[in-house]
Amino acid sequence: MPLSTILIIILILILIGAVPAWPHSRAWGYGPSGIVGVLLIVLLVLLLMGRI
């Protein structure tokens, strides 16, 4: 498996884990999912530029 595929899978799992849907994480707001979203956008830009 290429490295980019593994990184995308890991980021998607982190994004699902950062969704404030569980009782212990409702007070976090959108911070964790926002950070993961930015990381996902950076990864997609690098992927489209051919750097990964």
Secondary structure by P-SEA (a helix, b strand, c coil): ccaaaaaaaaaaaaaaaacccccccccccaaaaaaaaaaaaaaaaaaaaccc
